[in-house]
């Protein structure tokens, strides 16, 4: 490792176990704060995983190399004329275990202000070091969508398994860059499986926490990476916010008119998408399992019956 990369992060020693013992490596979830985080969905996703699941730090990045403190000044507490506390900005890689003890990795914290090239090279090296099988970067964008329709998560990437039948934007677009997007490009260049999931947040609630967006992002991650994530608390928060929005909408004819126009636009767009992609699973729909998936599930069911049975067979009771 070059001196440039050595100064970028510090590995924990002894390093916690990352591989769960299976043939496939862990999934890496990238949830960096500061870019494309409408509804605070990306930050809330990382915070929820850290709060709800067992996790251990693997690598901590050097803030002095990556962060411009003047652009994101940490909060300081002065108590009785003395400086007693200062928020610590923590950019780190953790190994997290889901509810079934399956390991995956989470890279979270503030998006670097500086040295994106060196940072993404370092993360890519860590992907190699820990045998990461696939990487999913999380984003949340303010969009002209209504809160009264199913939340959309669109996907882009270089791996069909990561995209599956997810909603995608079939167009060439130009957007501001980010450290996560640069990481996607580098991993693609290195032949790694990588994708970005973007949750579409109603633009009129983009500045406030929007749990429905957090929920959809984590559900998408759980489905793709086959993780068992505890999401009940977020579901309750999402339902509470939806009730509040419904009350605000019912009290204003002007808001009802705007939401109605967004609903019509949403429905028309999904109908056009359905015509172009007849096999796609649209927001709010449940994918129909294929014949192979049904067969595989049936085989697992039979195997479980065999495992739970008496290996010596039924006893002869003389009848």
Number of C-alpha atoms within 10 A of each C-alpha: 7 6 7 11 15 12 14 21 20 14 15 12 9 7 12 13 12 21 17 14 10 8 8 12 18 23 25 25 23 23 26 26 21 17 18 19 24 27 27 23 32 29 23 22 21 22 14 18 19 18 9 16 14 15 19 17 18 22 21 17 21 16 20 11 16 19 19 13 12 7 8 12 12 12 9 12 13 10 9 7 7 8 10 10 11 12 10 10 14 13 22 21 24 23 24 21 23 19 14 9 13 17 22 23 24 25 22 22 20 20 18 22 17 15 13 17 12 16 22 21 17 21 21 18 15 16 21 12 9 15 16 21 18 22 25 25 25 28 28 25 21 18 15 17 23 23 20 14 13 15 20 20 24 20 23 20 20 17 14 13 13 24 19 12 15 19 21 18 10 9 6 5 6 6 5 7 9 17 19 22 17 16 23 25 18 18 23 16 9 10 10 20 20 25 26 23 24 24 30 24 29 22 16 14 16 20 14 11 19 23 24 24 30 27 23 22 25 25 18 19 21 15 12 16 20 12 21 16 19 17 15 10 12 21 15 13 15 19 13 14 15 17 11 11 14 14 11 12 16 11 10 10 10 11 13 15 12 12 18 14 14 19 18 12 15 16 13 12 11 15 14 10 17 15 10 11 15 10 11 17 16 20 15 10 9 8 11 9 10 9 9 9 11 12 12 11 13 12 12 12 12 10 11 11 11 11 10 8 10 10 8 6 7 8 7 6 5 4 3
